[in-house]
Amino acid sequence: MEPTSALTFYELLLRVAIKTGMAYYGPDGQQKAMVPIDPHNLDVCKRIVNDGFRLFESSQPPRGWHWKNRVATILFYPDGNGPDNIDGDPSRYMLPADFGGFTSGNPTYVAGTSHNTQISWTDPLFIDRRKQTSVQSGYPMFAAVRPYGPSSPPALSSTRRWELVVDPKPVSADTIQFPYTSSFNKMDAETGVATGGSATSLSDSTRGEPNDYFKGWVLTVIDGKGKGESATVTGYTGATGTFTFTALSGGSTPDATSVYYVEPAGNIHPAGFQFDFAVEAAVLAKAEQTIEEINEGLTELYYKVHLPQAHAIDGLSRPRTVGNLNRRCRPMHRRIWANVTTEHDI
């Protein structure tokens, strides 16, 4: 469970909106601050927050950020019907969304595998050439990463995702793991005022994204009818700007007073809540660099106070040896009065 004190994307947006004077205070201007509902202001705040996190990410310690070290787990599906399989091919698997092409260790079969096959990283072209000769099945011995391409044969496309290709084609539902360095993409959200709704939908006719663009996102009503209630979006119709869901968490029916906030599931910065103060400071520093009217020393505060603290926290999170836990007795030599003599006593 995510710690309740962790800063969410909404909270980072709100801090920037307040600092830049772009916050929404309700239709009467008398309510508590909320994230912007004006598309331009929201876009500016989103850009500042994402650029602020990139500033924090790039301000890494000499050895790099420890929190960026991740482990990818891939489960082979010999029939090609696994959740990570690509185009039903048992040799192709989609890698995590934060994988940016940097592996930091060799792939290995997890403990309990009934064979001792070794897997070696190789070039994707090497695997393609092997498949041109013959498609073999067995325990994969070679693996490669390459930019994901939805066409066949794979080719570069507009996506930034990466895929894993292995050879030979898996014959067993084994699991492999390998370490990698994560890459930050972006946090995202949209806001607006509903133009209508029902028990299972909220409509905003001013929107125009493609069908199902928001499918799987979490919609929360932040003001008006249904305030504080949320639901997971099960479908989206671009022509009418209609979000569909099973029901809002409180059972309310949104109407034209409902102000909504919708974001992807898991829409948080990836550094971990222990870096929240540093991330917030970096975001506000980026706001100061972007908005000329802000001149409060926020950039200096980030570099001189919060960033050094973040480096220290990251250093403490690195694994280290604890030394020998066995207690050993060290001989100690003491002088007692009985050993002491003087010339007068002789």
Buried (B, 14 or more C-beta within 10 A) or exposed (E): EEEEEBBBBBBBBBBBBBBBEBBBEBEEEEEEBBBBBEEEBBEBBBBBBBBBBBBBBEBBBEEEBBBBBBEBEBBBBBEBEBEBBBEEBBBBBBBBEBBBEEBEEEBBBEEEBEEEBEBEEBEBEEBBEBBEEEEEBEBBBBBBBBBBBEEEEBEEEEEEBBBBBBBBBBBBEBEBBBBBBBBBEBBEBBBBBBBBBEEBBBBBEEBEEEEEBBEEBBBBBBBBBBBEBBBEBBBBBBEBBBBBBEBBBEEBBBBEBBBBBBBBEEBBBBBBBBBBBBBBBBBBBBBBBBBEEBEEEBBEBBBEEBBEEBBEBBEEBEEEEEEEEEEEEEEEEEEEEEEEEEEEEE
